[in-house]
Amino acid sequence: MPNLVAIVGRPNVGKSTLFNRLTGTRHAIVSDEAGTTRDRQYGKVEWCQKEFSIVDTGGWVVGSDDIFENEIRKQVNIATEESDLILFLVDVQGGVTDLDMAVAQILRRSKVPVIVCANKTDNNEDRYGAAEFYTLGLGDPFCVSAATGSGTGDLLDKICELLPVKSGDETEDNIPRFAIVGRPNAGKSSLINAFIGEDRHIVTDVAGTTRDSIYTRYDKFGFDFYLVDTAGIRKKNKVTEDLEFYSVMRSIRAIENSDVCLLMIDATRGIEAQDMNIFQLIQRNGKSLVVVVNKWDLVEEKTTKSIACFETAIRERMAPFTDFPIIFASALTKQRIFKVLETAKEVYLNRKRHVATGRLNEEMLPLIEAYPPPSIKGKYIKIKYCSQIRDTQVPTFVFYANLPQYVKEPYKRFLENKIRERWNFSGCPMNIFIRQK
């Protein structure tokens, strides 16, 4: 399971800018106004063959004049409990404030490694100002400029050096893990109760009842795997901020640590923006997917046409990845819940499927000959050989060509679709690489 790094600091020190810089994205909105970030941003960072997750904890302190010390204390405590490393961001141009001292006091007591990042050191003169952050008592401040990227390479080296090496999880490694994810109140806990045949998980009509990720071993009817009930991942917070943040971090970790994600969609509400955010989270982590449309018993019109219409809407929203099973079920009436388990197991086995190299070349090379990659600058691209790499997290295929740099994304999608037509990789993401012959 990847390590988790949290960025903490008072409003407007540049947490979102640093988040965008480290993840190489522009996911977090950046503006000069304090308290712009309200929702937690989550991303992945790769550096020197190491990978870790990073959370921009922006929503902790909304930019008001009346900021309470105990509120900050609560938020920083959550970060120290849940993260493996903390980036404490301070502003060189603003200097040390009372708020910085209050946060530093909590961080000094924690057992989690802390790196003080003196942000906005855009030139050499600003570096002299970083010396005053030694008063925080948290070691050498790292001079960085999130806006220009200066010093972030050294910072990433230091993060990789301090991150602990993850040992095995408390659950057995060789048993598949199926995480049940979705918005609050989509019926995740009800589904697990229906599977195990007892009311082990508390179920109420109040959104956000489940706060923790709960592992349940399921070994009935020839199945053996872990079911993971997660807290609903929502966008705007309706329950207390600190509990919400704790739950979302746990849910993200459950997704990272699972093999197959069962994405629960509420049939009465349809697919919404937050379902798409969770779907992107599953994709970013390269996890297999089964979509479960729950509360199907509450839908009045259950015709074949309405089912087809619902399926089309889901696949259109989730394109270009459309090869995944969709099951219409009801946790309350136990309608088709056994089908959910069977499909999840099938998708898990698809993930492990290996196509023999001879068979793969036999099927794919005539196709490539009939539909070669489009020529670029008068150069013709020839693909002579392909194979599947063994023992990868995601099914991975390599095609060897004379000019791999000219094979573009649409052609890779064409190859992926042709592989999916011939072999069953339903529900699994796929990697296609073009390499030099």
RODO-2510 file (C-alpha; in nm, 4 decimals, decimal comma):
residues 437
     n   res          X          Y          Z
     1     m     0,0000     0,0000     0,0000
     2     p     0,1501     0,3389    -0,0953
     3     n     0,2671     0,5814     0,1725
     4     l     0,0545     0,8882     0,2441
     5     v     0,1998     1,2411     0,2682
     6     a    -0,0133     1,5303     0,3988
     7     i     0,0524     1,8981     0,3264
     8     v    -0,0423     2,1154     0,6263
     9     g    -0,0133     2,4873     0,6918
    10     r    -0,2131     2,8027     0,7495
    11     p    -0,4249     2,9487     0,4671
    12     n    -0,2581     3,1036     0,1612
    13     v     0,0953     2,9667     0,2061
    14     g     0,0774     2,7818    -0,1271
    15     k    -0,0381     2,4283    -0,0340
    16     s    -0,2426     2,3818    -0,3538
    17     t     0,0379     2,5214    -0,5728
    18     l     0,2835     2,2743    -0,4167
    19     f     0,0299     1,9916    -0,4588
    20     n    -0,0044     2,0727    -0,8314
    21     r     0,3742     2,0973    -0,8680
    22     l     0,4473     1,7595    -0,7020
    23     t     0,1673     1,5672    -0,8757
    24     g     0,2393     1,7314    -1,2133
    25     t    -0,1307     1,8189    -1,2511
    26     r    -0,3517     2,1259    -1,2248
    27     h    -0,6243     1,9611    -1,0168
    28     a    -0,6166     2,2041    -0,7251
    29     i    -0,7553     2,5523    -0,7867
    30     v    -0,4979     2,8204    -0,7072
    31     s    -0,5796     3,1837    -0,6273
    32     d    -0,4461     3,4666    -0,4094
    33     e    -0,7553     3,4499    -0,1905
    34     a    -0,7051     3,2701     0,1423
    35     g    -0,9219     2,9616     0,1927
    36     t    -0,9777     2,8851    -0,1781
    37     t    -0,9370     2,5091    -0,1279
    38     r    -1,2425     2,3630     0,0456
    39     d    -1,2397     2,0009    -0,0752
    40     r    -0,9467     1,7699    -0,0090
    41     q    -0,7305     1,7114    -0,3143
    42     y    -0,5704     1,3715    -0,3553
    43     g    -0,3002     1,2713    -0,6029
    44     k    -0,0112     1,0374    -0,6745
    45     v     0,3569     1,1286    -0,6956
    46     e     0,6277     0,9199    -0,8660
    47     w     0,9923     0,9996    -0,8026
    48     c     1,3040     0,7830    -0,8472
    49     q     1,0986     0,4636    -0,8878
    50     k     0,9096     0,5361    -0,5664
    51     e     0,5404     0,6126    -0,5501
    52     f     0,3398     0,7767    -0,2751
    53     s     0,0006     0,9436    -0,2315
    54     i    -0,0303     1,3098    -0,1362
    55     v    -0,3218     1,4979     0,0210
    56     d    -0,3714     1,8739     0,0077
    57     t    -0,5581     1,9397     0,3320
    58     g    -0,6822     2,2780     0,2173
    59     g    -1,0327     2,2655     0,3634
    60     w    -0,9093     2,2630     0,7219
    61     v    -0,9106     2,6328     0,7963
    62     v    -1,1514     2,8437     0,5956
    63     g    -1,0032     3,1885     0,5425
    64     s    -1,1775     3,3797     0,8188
    65     d    -1,0253     3,6358     1,0580
    66     d    -1,1417     3,4338     1,3581
    67     i    -0,9261     3,1186     1,3420
    68     f    -0,9414     2,9076     1,6564
    69     e    -0,6286     2,7352     1,7775
    70     n    -0,8157     2,4255     1,8999
    71     e    -0,9760     2,3817     1,5535
    72     i    -0,6318     2,3757     1,3920
    73     r    -0,5102     2,1402     1,6646
    74     k    -0,7870     1,8930     1,5724
    75     q    -0,7033     1,9062     1,2024
    76     v    -0,3261     1,8663     1,2486
    77     n    -0,3839     1,5757     1,4890
    78     i    -0,5785     1,3887     1,2199
    79     a    -0,2965     1,4430     0,9698
    80     t    -0,0378     1,3103     1,2177
    81     e    -0,2461     1,0001     1,2938
    82     e    -0,3266     0,9081     0,9345
    83     s    -0,0126     1,0114     0,7368
    84     d     0,3352     0,8628     0,7092
    85     l     0,5005     1,2025     0,6604
    86     i     0,3938     1,5673     0,6924
    87     l     0,5021     1,8622     0,4800
    88     f     0,4599     2,1683     0,7008
    89     l     0,4359     2,4606     0,4597
    90     v     0,5328     2,8104     0,5779
    91     d     0,5648     3,1419     0,3929
    92     v     0,9097     3,3082     0,3834
    93     q     0,7583     3,6440     0,2923
    94     g     0,5118     3,6331     0,5852
    95     g     0,7629     3,4998     0,8396
    96     v     0,6766     3,2974     1,1516
    97     t     0,3219     3,3624     1,2772
    98     d     0,1419     3,2574     1,5970
    99     l    -0,0525     3,0075     1,3882
   100     d     0,2721     2,8482     1,2629
   101     m     0,3981     2,8200     1,6216
   102     a     0,0717     2,6548     1,7337
   103     v     0,0923     2,3937     1,4539
   104     a     0,4650     2,3344     1,5200
   105     q     0,3900     2,2673     1,8878
   106     i     0,1585     1,9769     1,7910
   107     l     0,3940     1,8429     1,5222
   108     r     0,6904     1,8343     1,7634
   109     r     0,4994     1,5888     1,9850
   110     s     0,4012     1,3548     1,7011
   111     k     0,6022     1,0492     1,5988
   112     v     0,5499     1,1219     1,2263
   113     p     0,8488     1,2721     1,0393
   114     v     0,7949     1,6394     0,9505
   115     i     0,9635     1,8465     0,6785
   116     v     0,9389     2,2248     0,7105
   117     c     0,9035     2,3751     0,3607
   118     a     0,9819     2,7462     0,3398
   119     n     0,7719     2,8368     0,0354
   120     k     0,7904     3,1457    -0,1891
   121     t     1,1750     3,1574    -0,1866
   122     d     1,1793     3,2792    -0,5454
   123     n     1,5339     3,4203    -0,5343
   124     n     1,8567     3,3871    -0,3352
   125     e     1,7805     3,6875    -0,1121
   126     d     1,4596     3,5186     0,0107
   127     r     1,6669     3,2193     0,1275
   128     y     1,8163     3,4253     0,4121
   129     g     1,4642     3,4771     0,5480
   130     a     1,4202     3,0987     0,5843
   131     a     1,6605     3,0929     0,8814
   132     e     1,3917     3,2260     1,1182
   133     f     1,1945     2,8983     1,0760
   134     y     1,4576     2,7220     1,2902
   135     t     1,2566     2,8708     1,5817
   136     l     0,9812     2,6157     1,5034
   137     g     1,2122     2,3428     1,6381
   138     l     1,1447     2,1008     1,3511
   139     g     1,4887     2,0826     1,1907
   140     d     1,6262     2,2401     0,8737
   141     p     1,3736     2,4310     0,6628
   142     f     1,3692     2,3319     0,2953
   143     c     1,3673     2,6331     0,0640
   144     v     1,1215     2,5768    -0,2206
   145     s     0,9204     2,7804    -0,4647
   146     a     0,6010     2,5937    -0,5530
   147     a     0,5232     2,8509    -0,8243
   148     t     0,8526     2,8089    -1,0169
   149     g     0,9443     2,4552    -0,9044
   150     s     1,2755     2,5650    -0,7510
   151     g     1,3988     2,3223    -0,4818
   152     t     1,1178     2,0683    -0,5316
   153     g     1,3579     1,8006    -0,6629
   154     d     1,5631     1,8122    -0,3416
   155     l     1,2394     1,8084    -0,1423
   156     l     1,1196     1,4928    -0,3220
   157     d     1,4576     1,3252    -0,2553
   158     k     1,4182     1,4028     0,1144
   159     i     1,0562     1,2732     0,1193
   160     c     1,1637     0,9414    -0,0412
   161     e     1,4479     0,9116     0,2114
   162     l     1,2198     0,9658     0,5145
   163     l     0,9178     0,7569     0,4067
   164     p     0,8991     0,4271     0,5967
   165     v     0,9184     0,0971     0,4100
   166     k     0,5692    -0,0549     0,4205
   167     s     0,5408    -0,3952     0,5818
   168     g     0,2637    -0,6426     0,4980
   169     d    -0,0928    -0,5581     0,5977
   170     e    -0,2789    -0,7348     0,8773
   171     t    -0,4936    -0,9189     0,6224
   172     e    -0,3535    -1,2166     0,4305
   173     d    -0,1873    -1,1068     0,1054
   174     n    -0,2936    -1,3928    -0,1233
   175     i    -0,6679    -1,3442    -0,0610
   176     p    -0,8461    -1,1017    -0,2965
   177     r    -0,9859    -0,7781    -0,1537
   178     f    -1,3077    -0,6289    -0,2848
   179     a    -1,3635    -0,2686    -0,1729
   180     i    -1,7197    -0,1398    -0,1795
   181     v    -1,7009     0,2327    -0,2584
   182     g    -1,9421     0,5101    -0,3464
   183     r    -2,1165     0,8230    -0,2264
   184     p    -2,2667     0,8304     0,1244
   185     n    -2,6015     0,6518     0,1576
   186     a    -2,5643     0,4451    -0,1622
   187     g    -2,6161     0,1258     0,0427
   188     k    -2,2595    -0,0069     0,0901
   189     s    -2,3068    -0,1366     0,4469
   190     s    -2,6510    -0,2821     0,3591
   191     l    -2,4903    -0,4802     0,0755
   192     i    -2,2260    -0,6314     0,3061
   193     n    -2,4939    -0,7180     0,5652
   194     a    -2,6925    -0,8891     0,2868
   195     f    -2,3816    -1,0880     0,1806
   196     i    -2,2903    -1,2134     0,5276
   197     g    -2,6539    -1,2625     0,6323
   198     e    -2,6285    -1,0679     0,9585
   199     d    -2,6544    -0,7040     1,0675
   200     r    -2,2870    -0,6609     1,1424
   201     h    -2,2580    -0,3084     1,0012
   202     i    -2,4731    -0,0247     1,1325
   203     v    -2,7202     0,0946     0,8680
   204     t    -2,9253     0,4162     0,8935
   205     d    -3,0867     0,6624     0,6526
   206     v    -2,8364     0,9247     0,7656
   207     a    -2,5591     0,9754     0,5083
   208     g    -2,2136     0,9162     0,6537
   209     t    -2,3005     0,6493     0,9155
   210     t    -1,9907     0,4409     0,8291
   211     r    -1,6753     0,6249     0,9327
   212     d    -1,4045     0,3602     0,9043
   213     s    -1,2897     0,1006     0,6502
   214     i    -1,4004    -0,2369     0,7853
   215     y    -1,2550    -0,5679     0,6585
   216     t    -1,4876    -0,8717     0,6599
   217     r    -1,3642    -1,2203     0,5612
   218     y    -1,6192    -1,3949     0,3372
   219     d    -1,5731    -1,7696     0,2846
   220     k    -1,9103    -1,9182     0,1895
   221     f    -2,0410    -2,0925    -0,1253
   222     g    -1,6929    -2,1571    -0,2620
   223     f    -1,5780    -1,7942    -0,2262
   224     d    -1,2888    -1,6711    -0,0126
   225     f    -1,2024    -1,3002    -0,0057
   226     y    -1,2118    -0,9838     0,2047
   227     l    -1,5030    -0,7427     0,1684
   228     v    -1,4045    -0,3874     0,2610
   229     d    -1,6813    -0,1486     0,3665
   230     t    -1,5645     0,2115     0,3223
   231     a    -1,6971     0,5482     0,4301
   232     g    -1,8881     0,7364     0,1601
   233     i    -1,6646     0,9777    -0,0291
   234     r    -1,8519     1,3034    -0,0630
   235     k    -1,7660     1,6441    -0,2035
   236     k    -1,9204     1,8989     0,0312
   237     n    -1,9013     1,8163     0,3987
   238     k    -2,2219     1,7817     0,5923
   239     v    -2,0728     1,6114     0,8979
   240     t    -1,7943     1,7492     1,1175
   241     e    -1,4888     1,8305     0,9124
   242     d    -1,2302     1,6326     1,1103
   243     l    -1,4244     1,3029     1,1104
   244     e    -1,5034     1,3466     0,7424
   245     f    -1,1387     1,3957     0,6506
   246     y    -1,0345     1,0920     0,8570
   247     s    -1,2962     0,8752     0,6807
   248     v    -1,2048     0,9924     0,3300
   249     m    -0,8355     0,9185     0,3888
   250     r    -0,9264     0,5685     0,5106
   251     s    -1,1500     0,5113     0,2054
   252     i    -0,8727     0,6223    -0,0308
   253     r    -0,6358     0,3776     0,1368
   254     a    -0,8953     0,0995     0,1052
   255     i    -0,9177     0,1668    -0,2717
   256     e    -0,5370     0,1637    -0,3026
   257     n    -0,5195    -0,1631    -0,1109
   258     s    -0,7963    -0,3493    -0,2983
   259     d    -0,7975    -0,5702    -0,6087
   260     v    -1,1524    -0,5031    -0,7301
   261     c    -1,3665    -0,1973    -0,6503
   262     l    -1,7444    -0,2361    -0,6426
   263     l    -1,8705     0,1141    -0,7251
   264     m    -2,2187     0,1585    -0,5770
   265     i    -2,4543     0,3937    -0,7606
   266     d    -2,7932     0,4937    -0,6187
   267     a    -3,0574     0,3986    -0,8799
   268     t    -3,2941     0,6678    -0,7507
   269     r    -3,0380     0,9441    -0,8106
   270     g    -2,8520     0,8202    -1,1179
   271     i    -2,4826     0,8826    -1,1899
   272     e    -2,3600     1,2121    -1,0441
   273     a    -2,0378     1,4142    -1,0521
   274     q    -1,9095     1,2606    -0,7293
   275     d    -1,9523     0,9080    -0,8721
   276     m    -1,7254     1,0210    -1,1550
   277     n    -1,4652     1,1496    -0,9063
   278     i    -1,4611     0,8101    -0,7316
   279     f    -1,4398     0,6339    -1,0703
   280     q    -1,1346     0,8476    -1,1604
   281     l    -0,9790     0,7596    -0,8243
   282     i    -1,0246     0,3871    -0,9053
   283     q    -0,8751     0,4379    -1,2532
   284     r    -0,5799     0,6393    -1,1243
   285     n    -0,4928     0,3499    -0,8938
   286     g    -0,5314     0,0924    -1,1747
   287     k    -0,7985    -0,1100    -0,9937
   288     s    -1,0563    -0,3423    -1,1532
   289     l    -1,4161    -0,2214    -1,1547
   290     v    -1,7683    -0,3596    -1,1150
   291     v    -2,0527    -0,1052    -1,1158
   292     v    -2,3459    -0,1982    -0,8889
   293     v    -2,6666     0,0014    -0,9368
   294     n    -2,8288    -0,0395    -0,5944
   295     k    -3,1906     0,0310    -0,4786
   296     w    -3,3246    -0,1118    -0,8067
   297     d    -3,6382    -0,2205    -0,6168
   298     l    -3,7328     0,1504    -0,5778
   299     v    -3,7312     0,2170    -0,9536
   300     e    -4,0829     0,2029    -1,0959
   301     e    -4,0015     0,1345    -1,4606
   302     k    -3,7891    -0,1836    -1,4814
   303     t    -3,8195    -0,2541    -1,8550
   304     t    -3,5362    -0,3802    -2,0735
   305     k    -3,5371    -0,0388    -2,2432
   306     s    -3,4861     0,1521    -1,9138
   307     i    -3,2016    -0,0849    -1,8141
   308     a    -3,0317    -0,0334    -2,1528
   309     c    -3,0799     0,3445    -2,1186
   310     f    -2,9227     0,3438    -1,7683
   311     e    -2,6287     0,1300    -1,8881
   312     t    -2,5641     0,3569    -2,1870
   313     a    -2,5667     0,6672    -1,9629
   314     i    -2,3098     0,5104    -1,7257
   315     r    -2,0769     0,3936    -2,0048
   316     e    -2,0953     0,7290    -2,1856
   317     r    -1,9956     0,9157    -1,8706
   318     m    -1,7057     0,6787    -1,8003
   319     a    -1,5688     0,6616    -2,1580
   320     p    -1,3118     0,5788    -2,2940
   321     f    -1,3011     0,2903    -2,0395
   322     t    -1,6322     0,1141    -2,1090
   323     d    -1,5477    -0,2563    -2,0743
   324     f    -1,6826    -0,3242    -1,7247
   325     p    -1,9852    -0,5162    -1,5923
   326     i    -2,2938    -0,3298    -1,4616
   327     i    -2,5304    -0,5125    -1,2235
   328     f    -2,8735    -0,3878    -1,1169
   329     a    -2,9278    -0,5095    -0,7606
   330     s    -3,1046    -0,4363    -0,4342
   331     a    -2,9318    -0,4895    -0,0996
   332     l    -3,2671    -0,4608     0,0796
   333     t    -3,4538    -0,7325    -0,1129
   334     k    -3,1283    -0,9266    -0,1849
   335     q    -3,2092    -0,9163    -0,5565
   336     r    -2,9065    -1,0246    -0,7679
   337     i    -2,6565    -0,9795    -0,4817
   338     f    -2,5040    -1,3239    -0,5452
   339     k    -2,4437    -1,2124    -0,9065
   340     v    -2,2389    -0,9204    -0,7666
   341     l    -2,0012    -1,1640    -0,5895
   342     e    -1,9744    -1,3938    -0,8909
   343     t    -1,8945    -1,0992    -1,1196
   344     a    -1,6385    -0,9523    -0,8782
   345     k    -1,4606    -1,2903    -0,8636
   346     e    -1,4702    -1,3200    -1,2445
   347     v    -1,3207    -0,9699    -1,2836
   348     y    -1,0470    -1,0610    -1,0332
   349     l    -0,9596    -1,3699    -1,2414
   350     n    -0,9628    -1,1589    -1,5623
   351     r    -0,6962    -0,9421    -1,3998
   352     k    -0,4718    -1,2498    -1,3678
   353     r    -0,5370    -1,3741    -1,7244
   354     h    -0,2271    -1,4332    -1,9409
   355     v    -0,2380    -1,4715    -2,3185
   356     a     0,0301    -1,6948    -2,4724
   357     t     0,2718    -1,4984    -2,6947
   358     g     0,2211    -1,7270    -2,9976
   359     r    -0,1567    -1,6956    -2,9795
   360     l    -0,1357    -1,3177    -2,9309
   361     n     0,0841    -1,2713    -3,2408
   362     e    -0,1365    -1,5071    -3,4426
   363     e    -0,4440    -1,2927    -3,3717
   364     m    -0,2991    -0,9409    -3,3619
   365     l    -0,0370    -0,9275    -3,6401
   366     p    -0,2827    -0,9888    -3,9314
   367     l    -0,5051    -0,7174    -3,7806
   368     i    -0,2163    -0,4710    -3,7541
   369     e    -0,1200    -0,5513    -4,1158
   370     a    -0,4747    -0,4778    -4,2325
   371     y    -0,5001    -0,1581    -4,0211
   372     p    -0,1447    -0,0265    -3,9679
   373     p    -0,0711     0,2884    -3,7634
   374     p    -0,1107     0,6032    -3,9798
   375     s     0,2156     0,7170    -4,1402
   376     i     0,3658     1,0398    -4,0074
   377     k     0,6005     1,2695    -4,2088
   378     g     0,6113     1,0063    -4,4837
   379     k     0,7448     0,7394    -4,2446
   380     y     0,5669     0,4032    -4,2256
   381     i     0,5389     0,2367    -3,8872
   382     k     0,5796    -0,1412    -3,8787
   383     i     0,4805    -0,3494    -3,5755
   384     k     0,6478    -0,6903    -3,6031
   385     y     0,5920    -0,8592    -3,2669
   386     c     0,3884    -0,8377    -2,9438
   387     s     0,3727    -1,0089    -2,6052
   388     q     0,2076    -0,9808    -2,2626
   389     i     0,4304    -0,9093    -1,9635
   390     r     0,3851    -1,1564    -1,6787
   391     d     0,3159    -1,0776    -1,3104
   392     t     0,2021    -0,7180    -1,3504
   393     q    -0,0623    -0,5415    -1,1395
   394     v    -0,2625    -0,4582    -1,4542
   395     p    -0,2707    -0,6659    -1,7803
   396     t     0,0185    -0,5156    -1,9792
   397     f     0,0936    -0,5686    -2,3498
   398     v     0,4066    -0,4604    -2,5366
   399     f     0,4161    -0,4037    -2,9137
   400     y     0,7575    -0,3744    -3,0821
   401     a     0,7782    -0,1219    -3,3672
   402     n     1,0476     0,0451    -3,5776
   403     l     0,9274     0,4005    -3,4841
   404     p     0,7469     0,3731    -3,1493
   405     q     0,7457     0,7519    -3,0911
   406     y     0,5010     0,8004    -3,3817
   407     v     0,2309     0,5632    -3,2491
   408     k    -0,0322     0,7889    -3,0940
   409     e    -0,2999     0,7332    -2,8278
   410     p    -0,5951     0,6588    -3,0667
   411     y    -0,4040     0,3658    -3,2212
   412     k    -0,3162     0,2301    -2,8753
   413     r    -0,6887     0,2386    -2,7951
   414     f    -0,7578     0,0522    -3,1198
   415     l    -0,5110    -0,2218    -3,0134
   416     e    -0,6657    -0,2376    -2,6646
   417     n    -1,0179    -0,2722    -2,8086
   418     k    -0,9081    -0,5549    -3,0407
   419     i    -0,7469    -0,7419    -2,7486
   420     r    -1,0670    -0,6971    -2,5434
   421     e    -1,2762    -0,8305    -2,8353
   422     r    -1,0738    -1,1532    -2,8456
   423     w    -1,0046    -1,2182    -2,4763
   424     n    -1,2118    -1,1468    -2,1680
   425     f    -1,0496    -0,8634    -1,9720
   426     s    -1,3850    -0,7190    -1,8644
   427     g    -1,3605    -0,4791    -1,5698
   428     c    -0,9792    -0,4561    -1,5807
   429     p    -0,7751    -0,1542    -1,6874
   430     m    -0,5052    -0,2303    -1,9433
   431     n    -0,1606    -0,0918    -2,0313
   432     i    -0,0417    -0,0804    -2,3933
   433     f     0,3250     0,0037    -2,4529
   434     i     0,5006     0,0547    -2,7866
   435     r     0,8731    -0,0210    -2,7690
   436     q     1,1700    -0,0013    -3,0061
   437     k     1,2057    -0,3195    -3,2128
***
